[in-house]
Amino acid sequence: MYPNAIAHYHAPTELADVLALLAAGGEAKVIAGGQTLMPLLKSRLYSPATLVDLNRVRGLGAIEEHPDRLVLGALVRHQQAATHPVVRARCRVLASAAIKVADRQVRNRGTLAGSLAYGDYTSDIAPALLALGAAVRIARHGAAERVVDLDAFLVGPFECDLAREELVTAIEIPLEPGATGGAYVKIGRVAHDRVTVSVGAHVALDGAGRLRFARLGFGGLSPRAQRARAAEELLAGRTPSAPLFAEAGAVAANGVKTRSDELASAEYRTQLIRVTVPQSLERAVRRARGDLA
Ligand SMILES: Cc1cc2nc3c(=O)[nH]c(=O)nc-3n(C[C@H](O)[C@H](O)[C@H](O)COP(=O)(O)OP(=O)(O)OC[C@H]3O[C@@H](n4cnc5c(N)ncnc54)[C@H](O)[C@@H]3O)c2cc1C
């Protein structure tokens, strides 16, 4: 089906013009990669009067490396994140998650920020960014920018801490000093399917090889992507080992909240967490030690 007619289509080149259009009222909707929005428009589940296209806005497609953080603009695509050398070297969990999004066509267009703003609990991107301790930059016409921790931003399902006239302008990822590593394990019905359960792990080791910290983000869990705080507390300061990772899996499985849906039962998802947490931690630690590419 074709979408209903869009009364007003704008493709500004300046961020300020995007914000002014969103603030003007009415049914203005932003389009980035269009990989989620276009199917909704075509099925006529959604028919905004105004579409504001981000694709020509200057400066939103960059990945900037600062000494303490990486800033990824709102138009950074999945494929760009998957192949960027700094993302691969220092935020491996994100690169590994991004390459598992759908197929190359979707990855070439779809954006990280669009994935977060849609609030889809089966997103591959949200759990990876939760593991990295990411935050979201949000702009609004005539107001100061606000920066929201991703864990607070995701309200879900399909709901986030974002007003209709606000725009996600960038994602900020803290860069940790020393030995760090990450891994992403995705379980779907078939390869590159929507997430049934996924685990993103990001770890840092101290000079003695102990876990300075480990962060775990889960995807596929309704109502929203989640951190595993109790398992993270268990891991901090400990020497990595298979029994410790198995214990973390059990603690994480007990702590998550999820529901059954058409993809899997809540019980099956919980069991998958028990199994995938040790796998992701083992790979992340090997990467931090330089034992795994
Ligand atoms: C066939 C197919 C398979 C897919 N498989 C996967 C998969 O395996 N894993 C996965 O994670 N994803 C998957 N996706 C979704 C894909 O990752 C999308 O790219 C992503 O969900 C949305 O990004 P987008 O840039 O395309 O957003 P759009 O479709 O342009 O927008 C999505 C929503 O976010 C809003 N939005 C977009 N950008 C911003 C912004 N900067 N600020 C505020 N609001 C914004 C829009 O208004 C809209 O409501 C798949 C999509 C398709 C079509």
The ligand as an SDF file (V2000), in Angstrom:
LIG
                    3D

 53 58  0  0  0  0  0  0  0  0999 V2000
   13.3190   -5.5040    7.3440 C   0  0  0  0  0  0  0  0  0  0  0  0
   13.7850   -4.8510    8.6040 C   0  0  0  0  0  0  0  0  0  0  0  0
   14.4690   -5.6090    9.5260 C   0  0  0  0  0  0  0  0  0  0  0  0
   14.9400   -5.0060   10.6960 C   0  0  0  0  0  0  0  0  0  0  0  0
   15.6350   -5.7750   11.5640 N   0  0  0  0  0  0  0  0  0  0  0  0
   16.1670   -5.2110   12.6700 C   0  0  0  0  0  0  0  0  0  0  0  0
   17.0010   -5.9600   13.5450 C   0  0  0  0  0  0  0  0  0  0  0  0
   17.3150   -7.1360   13.3180 O   0  0  0  0  0  0  0  0  0  0  0  0
   17.4800   -5.3210   14.6580 N   0  0  0  0  0  0  0  0  0  0  0  0
   17.2040   -4.0130   14.9380 C   0  0  0  0  0  0  0  0  0  0  0  0
   17.6770   -3.4840   15.9360 O   0  0  0  0  0  0  0  0  0  0  0  0
   16.4370   -3.2790   14.1110 N   0  0  0  0  0  0  0  0  0  0  0  0
   15.9040   -3.8370   12.9930 C   0  0  0  0  0  0  0  0  0  0  0  0
   15.1380   -3.0650   12.1470 N   0  0  0  0  0  0  0  0  0  0  0  0
   14.8470   -1.6420   12.5050 C   0  0  0  0  0  0  0  0  0  0  0  0
   15.9930   -0.7510   12.0500 C   0  0  0  0  0  0  0  0  0  0  0  0
   17.0610   -0.9150   12.9460 O   0  0  0  0  0  0  0  0  0  0  0  0
   15.6320    0.7500   12.0000 C   0  0  0  0  0  0  0  0  0  0  0  0
   16.6370    1.3670   11.2990 O   0  0  0  0  0  0  0  0  0  0  0  0
   15.5480    1.4970   13.3040 C   0  0  0  0  0  0  0  0  0  0  0  0
   14.6550    0.8470   14.1460 O   0  0  0  0  0  0  0  0  0  0  0  0
   14.9960    2.9100   13.1270 C   0  0  0  0  0  0  0  0  0  0  0  0
   15.9660    3.7440   12.6020 O   0  0  0  0  0  0  0  0  0  0  0  0
   15.6050    4.7050   11.3740 P   0  0  0  0  0  0  0  0  0  0  0  0
   16.7110    5.6600   11.2390 O   0  0  0  0  0  0  0  0  0  0  0  0
   15.2680    3.8920   10.1890 O   0  0  0  0  0  0  0  0  0  0  0  0
   14.3190    5.4930   11.9350 O   0  0  0  0  0  0  0  0  0  0  0  0
   13.0030    6.0100   11.1830 P   0  0  0  0  0  0  0  0  0  0  0  0
   12.2670    4.8570   10.6030 O   0  0  0  0  0  0  0  0  0  0  0  0
   13.3410    7.1290   10.2690 O   0  0  0  0  0  0  0  0  0  0  0  0
   12.2080    6.5770   12.4550 O   0  0  0  0  0  0  0  0  0  0  0  0
   11.7570    5.6970   13.4790 C   0  0  0  0  0  0  0  0  0  0  0  0
   11.0430    6.5170   14.5620 C   0  0  0  0  0  0  0  0  0  0  0  0
   12.0080    7.2710   15.2970 O   0  0  0  0  0  0  0  0  0  0  0  0
   11.7820    8.6760   15.1450 C   0  0  0  0  0  0  0  0  0  0  0  0
   13.0900    9.2910   15.0100 N   0  0  0  0  0  0  0  0  0  0  0  0
   14.0700    8.9350   14.1190 C   0  0  0  0  0  0  0  0  0  0  0  0
   15.1810    9.6580   14.3560 N   0  0  0  0  0  0  0  0  0  0  0  0
   14.9050   10.4900   15.3980 C   0  0  0  0  0  0  0  0  0  0  0  0
   15.6580   11.4670   16.1170 C   0  0  0  0  0  0  0  0  0  0  0  0
   16.9230   11.7330   15.8150 N   0  0  0  0  0  0  0  0  0  0  0  0
   15.0490   12.1190   17.1240 N   0  0  0  0  0  0  0  0  0  0  0  0
   13.7680   11.8470   17.4670 C   0  0  0  0  0  0  0  0  0  0  0  0
   13.0000   10.9200   16.8270 N   0  0  0  0  0  0  0  0  0  0  0  0
   13.5670   10.2540   15.8160 C   0  0  0  0  0  0  0  0  0  0  0  0
   10.8680    8.8370   13.9440 C   0  0  0  0  0  0  0  0  0  0  0  0
   10.0540    9.9790   14.0290 O   0  0  0  0  0  0  0  0  0  0  0  0
   10.0540    7.5380   14.0080 C   0  0  0  0  0  0  0  0  0  0  0  0
    9.0210    7.6600   14.9470 O   0  0  0  0  0  0  0  0  0  0  0  0
   14.6810   -3.6270   10.9550 C   0  0  0  0  0  0  0  0  0  0  0  0
   13.9740   -2.8600   10.0170 C   0  0  0  0  0  0  0  0  0  0  0  0
   13.5350   -3.4560    8.8600 C   0  0  0  0  0  0  0  0  0  0  0  0
   12.8050   -2.6330    7.8480 C   0  0  0  0  0  0  0  0  0  0  0  0
  1  2  1  0
  2  3  1  0
  2 52  2  0
  3  4  2  0
  4  5  1  0
  4 50  1  0
  5  6  2  0
  6  7  1  0
  6 13  1  0
  7  8  2  0
  7  9  1  0
  9 10  1  0
 10 11  2  0
 10 12  1  0
 12 13  2  0
 13 14  1  0
 14 15  1  0
 14 50  1  0
 15 16  1  0
 16 17  1  0
 16 18  1  0
 18 19  1  0
 18 20  1  0
 20 21  1  0
 20 22  1  0
 22 23  1  0
 23 24  1  0
 24 25  2  0
 24 26  1  0
 24 27  1  0
 27 28  1  0
 28 29  2  0
 28 30  1  0
 28 31  1  0
 31 32  1  0
 32 33  1  0
 33 34  1  0
 33 48  1  0
 34 35  1  0
 35 36  1  0
 35 46  1  0
 36 37  1  0
 36 45  1  0
 37 38  2  0
 38 39  1  0
 39 40  1  0
 39 45  2  0
 40 41  1  0
 40 42  2  0
 42 43  1  0
 43 44  2  0
 44 45  1  0
 46 47  1  0
 46 48  1  0
 48 49  1  0
 50 51  2  0
 51 52  1  0
 52 53  1  0
M  END
$$$$
